[in-house]
Amino acid sequence: MSIRIGNAPCSWGVEFADDPRNPHWRTVLKECAEAGYKGIELGPVGFMPEDPAQLADALAEHDLELIGGVVFRPYHDPAQWEDVLDGTYRTCKALVAHGAQHLVLIDSISERRAPTAGRAHEAEQMDAAEWVAYRDRIAETARIGAEEYGLTVGIHAHAGGFMDFEPELERLLNEVDEKILKICFDTGHHSYAGFDPVAFMKRNVDRISYMHFKDIHPEVKADVIDKRTGFYDACGQGIFCNLGEGDVDFAAVRQVLLDAGFTGWCTVEQDCDPTMDIRPTDDARANREHLESIGFN
C-alpha cells in the first residue's frame, strides 16, 4: 500500500459534536469527496451517525473510506474520566464497525495550559503524582483501543493541553508500552509548540503509525505567541494555513516517510473557526493539490 491522503471534519470547523455552528455531516462527506479525497476521519463521536448502516451507506455514496477517529477529551481532569471513557468506547465501536484502523488520543484544551500554548518555557507542569495518574489514564484508553478493539492507537500532541510540548510527548512514549501506544504525529501542532517536526520524525519515525498534515503560518504564530492569544482565537486568526504556505517542510516530511517505508493514511487537518469567512472545500482541494505537486499521490 502506498501513502494515501485523507481529510477530516475539523477542516470544516467541526471540533465538538454538539456545536450548533457545525455544517451537516452529509455536507462534510459530500465536499470532502468533491475535493478529491477517498478517505475521511470520523470527527468527534456523535457528529456522524452512530448507526453503522446509515453511515456506511453515506460513505459508500461518496466513495469514501473511514480512516480513524479522535478521542479529544480532558485526560488532564480526573473528574472527567467517565467522559473520556465514553468517548473512547463509542469511538472504538464506530471505527470497528467500518473497518477503520486509527484511534487517536488527544488531551483537550486545559485552562491551565491554554494561555501558554507555544511557550514551553512558561507552561505549568504537573507534579509527580498528577503526571502518573494522567499517564495512566492515557495508557488505559490506549489499552482499550489496542487490546479490546484491535485498533492502532496513537498519541497526538495538541496546543493548549498537557500533552503539547516535545519533552512531554517523549516522556509519555518512554513510559507507555509501544505495543499499545504509538504516535499520531501532527506536523502543525509540533511547529506551534516551538519544535522542529521533521527532526522529531527522523528520531521517532519507527513509532509513528499515522500522520496529521497541518501547516502553520509563521507570522501569525509569532504574533499569537507574543500576545498570548488563546488556541481557538489563534485558529480564527489563521494560524493553520493551507499546506505549503507555512513553515512545515512537507517535501522533507514526505522523504522521512518514504525512507522509513511508511504506508497507509496521512490525513489533512486544517483547523478553522466555522464562524469566519472560510472556504473548506477550496482549501481542501488546494491542500490535496499541493501534496500531489510534491509527490504524494
Secondary structure, 3 states (H helix, E strand, C coil): CCEEEEECHHHHCCCCCCCCCCCCHHHHHHHHHHCCCCEECCCCCCCCCCCHHHHHHHHHHCCCEECEEEEEECCCCHHHHHHHHHHHHHHHHHHHHCCCCEEEEEECCCCCCHHHCCCHHHCCCCCHHHHHHHHHHHHHHHHHHHHHCCCEEEECCCCCCCCCCHHHHHHHHHHCCCCCCEEEEEHHHHHHCCCCHHHHHHHHHHHEEEEEECEECHHHHHHHHHHCCCHHHHHHCCCEECCCCCCCCHHHHHHHHHHCCCCEEEEECCCCCCCCCCCHHHHHHHHHHHHHHCCCC
